Amino acid sequence: MNAYLNGEFLPLAAARISPLDRGFLFGDGAYEVIPVYSRRPFRIAEHLRRLQDSLDGIRLANPLSPAGWQAVVERLVAEADFPDQSVYLQVTRGADDKREQAFPVGVSPTVFAFTSPLVAPSDAVRAAGVGAITVPDIRWAKCDLKAISLLANVLLRQQAVEAGCAEAIMLREGCLTEGAASNIFVVKAGVILTPPQDGHILPGITYDVVLELAARHGAPHEIRPVSEDELRTADELWMTSSTKEVLAIVNLDGQPVGRGERAGRPGPVTQRMHHWYTTFRDEVMRHADA
């Protein structure tokens, strides 16, 4: 696999950074992940806009213009051996000649990108749904920034893995925030509920698409704080992300989601949303070819 590092395209295995890089020492940087279908990036403008927002949030100048990033992504995608990809972009504050927390002066940022095969849930996993656990949200107060300092998310996601689950759903002050690597949607009495995009959750690109599709198709939905009780008594749950798209959560803390004969199975609202999402995605990709 190839990579891009500080203006140079090279084999990923040959990419090297200084051990004094602030991303390595402090997690001082931002990142973005762009899904690619049949070599066509999905919603790249929105992903690059979110990268810009994250860089603005950590007071780091963007080293590339949107056109510059697009050119990097297009070349990596074209040179990869696989058509469906996940493109990773990262910018750190660069490498100083010492370890000092204050911003360095006169240091160039480190710019890194690479692409890997897109790993999406299998048809069998989508049909069955996945399990999740709930955990306290132990992160900082700027979760709207896609920063590379992800240790809290890593620890929470590991809890889910060790419990045999796909995701850890975070709770803060009695309300749902998001998953360790996803946004979360709740269905109650046919209404889709999801928390607002405030400092406690990442502004998800797929989150936005889901809400656009709900509005387009007239599906009742509300963007508001979602209580822990509403989460635990949900009729349906699903997670969204660039790689998982719309994925049903059918088991929460060892208990089936929903009630009656549909308990513990992907529900009808989830299934409709996944269908709407994939149809929309394919329409966008066909338009990109036109």
C-alpha positions as CSV (number, residue, x, y, z in Angstrom):
1,M,0.0,0.0,0.0
2,N,1.1,3.5,-0.7
3,A,1.0,6.6,1.5
4,Y,1.5,10.3,1.4
5,L,3.8,11.9,3.9
6,N,4.8,15.6,3.8
7,G,4.5,16.1,0.1
8,E,5.9,12.7,-1.0
9,F,4.1,9.5,-2.2
10,L,5.9,6.4,-1.0
11,P,5.2,2.8,0.1
12,L,3.4,2.8,3.5
13,A,6.2,0.6,5.0
14,A,8.7,3.3,4.1
15,A,6.9,6.2,5.8
16,R,8.8,7.6,8.8
17,I,8.3,10.4,11.3
18,S,10.4,11.9,14.1
19,P,9.9,10.5,17.6
20,L,9.6,14.1,18.6
21,D,6.5,14.6,16.5
22,R,3.8,16.1,18.6
23,G,1.2,13.6,17.4
24,F,3.4,10.9,18.8
25,L,4.2,12.7,22.1
26,F,0.9,14.5,22.8
27,G,-1.8,13.3,20.4
28,D,-1.6,16.8,19.1
29,G,-3.4,16.6,15.7
30,A,-6.6,15.9,13.8
31,Y,-7.7,13.2,11.4
32,E,-10.4,12.2,9.0
33,V,-11.6,9.0,7.4
34,I,-13.2,9.0,3.9
35,P,-15.1,5.9,2.6
36,V,-14.5,5.1,-1.1
37,Y,-16.8,2.9,-3.2
38,S,-15.5,1.6,-6.6
39,R,-12.7,4.2,-6.4
40,R,-15.1,7.1,-5.8
41,P,-14.8,8.9,-2.5
42,F,-18.2,9.4,-0.8
43,R,-19.0,13.0,0.4
44,I,-15.4,14.1,0.3
45,A,-16.3,17.8,0.5
46,E,-18.1,17.2,3.8
47,H,-15.2,15.1,5.2
48,L,-12.7,17.8,4.2
49,R,-14.9,20.5,5.8
50,R,-15.0,18.5,9.1
51,L,-11.2,18.1,8.9
52,Q,-11.0,21.9,8.6
53,D,-13.3,22.4,11.6
54,S,-11.2,20.0,13.7
55,L,-8.0,21.8,12.7
56,D,-9.6,25.2,13.5
57,G,-10.6,23.8,16.8
58,I,-7.1,22.8,17.8
59,R,-5.6,26.1,16.3
60,L,-3.6,24.3,13.6
61,A,-3.4,25.8,10.1
62,N,-4.5,23.5,7.4
63,P,-1.4,22.6,5.3
64,L,-3.4,21.8,2.2
65,S,-6.3,23.4,0.3
66,P,-9.4,21.3,-0.4
67,A,-8.1,20.9,-4.0
68,G,-4.8,19.8,-2.6
69,W,-6.4,17.2,-0.3
70,Q,-8.6,16.0,-3.2
71,A,-5.5,15.5,-5.4
72,V,-3.8,13.4,-2.6
73,V,-6.9,11.3,-2.1
74,E,-7.5,10.7,-5.8
75,R,-3.9,9.6,-6.4
76,L,-3.9,7.2,-3.4
77,V,-7.3,5.8,-4.5
78,A,-6.2,5.3,-8.1
79,E,-2.9,3.5,-7.1
80,A,-4.5,1.1,-4.6
81,D,-5.1,-2.5,-5.6
82,F,-8.6,-2.6,-4.2
83,P,-11.7,-0.6,-5.3
84,D,-13.5,-0.1,-2.0
85,Q,-11.3,1.8,0.4
86,S,-11.0,3.7,3.6
87,V,-8.8,6.8,3.2
88,Y,-7.2,8.1,6.4
89,L,-5.9,11.7,6.6
90,Q,-3.9,13.1,9.5
91,V,-2.3,16.4,10.4
92,T,-0.2,16.9,13.5
93,R,1.5,20.0,14.8
94,G,4.9,18.6,13.6
95,A,8.2,17.8,15.2
96,D,10.1,20.2,17.4
97,D,13.6,19.7,18.8
98,K,12.3,19.2,22.3
99,R,9.3,18.0,24.3
100,E,7.3,21.1,25.4
101,Q,3.6,21.4,25.7
102,A,3.2,24.9,24.4
103,F,2.9,25.3,20.6
104,P,6.3,25.3,18.9
105,V,7.3,28.3,16.7
106,G,8.4,27.8,13.1
107,V,7.6,24.1,13.0
108,S,5.9,22.6,9.9
109,P,3.0,20.3,10.5
110,T,3.3,16.6,9.7
111,V,0.8,15.6,6.9
112,F,0.0,11.9,6.4
113,A,-2.5,9.9,4.4
114,F,-2.9,6.4,3.4
115,T,-5.6,4.1,2.1
116,S,-6.7,0.6,3.1
117,P,-9.4,-1.9,2.1
118,L,-12.9,-0.8,3.3
119,V,-14.0,-3.3,5.9
120,A,-17.8,-3.2,6.1
121,P,-20.1,-5.5,8.0
122,S,-21.0,-8.6,6.2
123,D,-24.5,-9.3,4.9
124,A,-24.9,-11.9,7.7
125,V,-23.9,-9.4,10.4
126,R,-26.3,-6.8,9.0
127,A,-29.1,-9.3,8.9
128,A,-28.5,-10.4,12.5
129,G,-27.5,-7.1,14.1
130,V,-24.8,-6.6,16.8
131,G,-24.5,-6.2,20.5
132,A,-23.4,-3.1,22.5
133,I,-22.6,-2.2,26.1
134,T,-23.2,1.1,27.9
135,V,-20.3,2.9,29.6
136,P,-19.7,6.2,31.3
137,D,-18.5,8.9,28.9
138,I,-15.0,9.5,30.3
139,R,-13.8,11.8,27.5
140,W,-13.0,15.5,27.5
141,A,-15.4,18.3,26.7
142,K,-14.5,18.8,23.0
143,C,-15.7,15.6,21.5
144,D,-16.9,17.6,18.4
145,L,-13.3,17.7,17.3
146,K,-11.9,14.7,15.4
147,A,-8.6,14.7,17.3
148,I,-6.1,11.9,17.3
149,S,-5.9,11.8,21.1
150,L,-8.4,8.8,21.3
151,L,-7.2,6.9,24.4
152,A,-10.6,7.2,26.2
153,N,-12.4,5.9,23.1
154,V,-9.8,3.0,22.8
155,L,-10.3,2.0,26.4
156,L,-14.1,2.0,26.1
157,R,-14.1,0.2,22.7
158,Q,-11.8,-2.5,24.3
159,Q,-14.4,-3.0,27.0
160,A,-17.0,-3.7,24.3
161,V,-14.6,-6.2,22.5
162,E,-13.9,-8.0,25.7
163,A,-17.7,-8.3,26.3
164,G,-18.1,-9.8,22.8
165,C,-19.9,-6.7,21.5
166,A,-19.4,-4.4,18.5
167,E,-19.7,-1.0,20.3
168,A,-19.6,0.9,23.6
169,I,-22.4,3.4,23.9
170,M,-21.5,6.3,26.1
171,L,-23.7,8.0,28.8
172,R,-23.0,11.4,30.3
173,E,-25.1,12.9,33.1
174,G,-28.0,10.5,32.4
175,C,-28.1,11.1,28.6
176,L,-26.8,9.3,25.5
177,T,-23.8,10.9,23.8
178,E,-22.5,8.5,21.1
179,G,-20.6,5.3,20.5
180,A,-16.8,5.0,20.9
181,A,-16.6,5.0,17.1
182,S,-20.1,5.8,15.9
183,N,-23.2,8.0,16.3
184,I,-26.2,6.3,17.9
185,F,-29.9,6.5,16.9
186,V,-32.9,5.4,19.0
187,V,-36.4,4.5,17.7
188,K,-39.3,5.0,20.2
189,A,-42.9,4.5,19.0
190,G,-41.8,5.0,15.4
191,V,-39.9,8.2,16.0
192,I,-36.2,8.4,15.3
193,L,-34.3,10.1,18.2
194,T,-30.7,11.2,18.2
195,P,-28.6,13.7,20.4
196,P,-27.8,17.1,19.0
197,Q,-24.4,17.9,17.6
198,D,-22.9,19.7,20.5
199,G,-19.5,19.5,22.1
200,H,-20.3,16.0,23.4
201,I,-20.5,14.2,20.1
202,L,-18.7,14.2,16.8
203,P,-20.6,15.7,13.9
204,G,-20.9,12.5,11.9
205,I,-21.1,12.6,8.1
206,T,-23.3,9.5,8.1
207,Y,-25.4,11.0,10.9
208,D,-26.1,14.0,8.6
209,V,-27.1,11.7,5.7
210,V,-29.5,9.7,7.9
211,L,-31.3,12.9,9.1
212,E,-31.5,14.2,5.5
213,L,-33.0,10.8,4.5
214,A,-35.5,10.9,7.3
215,A,-36.6,14.3,6.3
216,R,-36.8,13.3,2.6
217,H,-38.9,10.3,3.3
218,G,-41.1,11.8,5.9
219,A,-39.9,9.6,8.7
220,P,-40.7,11.2,12.1
221,H,-37.5,12.3,13.9
222,E,-36.3,14.5,16.7
223,I,-32.8,15.9,17.4
224,R,-32.7,16.4,21.2
225,P,-31.2,15.0,24.4
226,V,-31.9,11.3,24.7
227,S,-32.2,9.9,28.2
228,E,-30.7,6.7,29.4
229,D,-34.2,5.4,30.0
230,E,-35.1,6.1,26.4
231,L,-32.0,4.3,25.3
232,R,-32.7,1.2,27.5
233,T,-36.4,1.0,26.5
234,A,-35.8,1.7,22.8
235,D,-37.9,-0.2,20.2
236,E,-34.8,-0.1,17.9
237,L,-31.2,1.0,18.0
238,W,-28.7,1.6,15.3
239,M,-25.2,3.0,15.0
240,T,-23.8,5.0,12.1
241,S,-20.3,5.6,10.8
242,S,-18.5,6.0,7.5
243,T,-17.5,2.3,7.5
244,K,-20.6,0.7,9.2
245,E,-23.1,2.9,7.5
246,V,-26.4,2.0,9.3
247,L,-26.0,-1.1,11.5
248,A,-28.6,-2.4,13.9
249,I,-27.9,-2.9,17.6
250,V,-30.1,-5.7,18.8
251,N,-28.6,-6.4,22.2
252,L,-27.7,-3.9,24.9
253,D,-25.9,-4.9,28.1
254,G,-26.9,-8.5,27.5
255,Q,-30.6,-7.7,27.0
256,P,-32.5,-7.8,23.7
257,V,-33.5,-4.5,22.2
258,G,-37.2,-4.1,21.6
259,R,-40.0,-6.3,22.8
260,G,-42.4,-9.0,21.5
261,E,-41.5,-11.1,18.5
262,R,-39.1,-8.5,17.1
263,A,-37.0,-8.3,20.2
264,G,-33.3,-8.9,19.5
265,R,-33.7,-8.4,15.8
266,P,-33.1,-5.5,13.4
267,G,-36.4,-3.5,13.4
268,P,-38.4,-2.2,10.4
269,V,-37.3,1.5,10.8
270,T,-33.6,0.4,10.9
271,Q,-34.1,-1.8,7.8
272,R,-35.8,1.0,5.9
273,M,-33.1,3.5,6.8
274,H,-30.4,1.1,5.7
275,H,-32.2,0.7,2.4
276,W,-32.6,4.4,2.0
277,Y,-29.0,5.0,2.8
278,T,-27.6,2.4,0.4
279,T,-29.9,3.6,-2.4
280,F,-28.8,7.2,-1.8
281,R,-25.1,6.2,-1.7
282,D,-25.4,4.4,-5.0
283,E,-27.2,7.3,-6.6
284,V,-24.4,9.6,-5.5
285,M,-21.8,7.3,-6.9
286,R,-23.6,7.0,-10.2
287,H,-23.9,10.8,-10.4
288,A,-20.1,11.0,-9.8
289,D,-19.6,8.9,-12.9
290,A,-21.8,11.1,-15.1
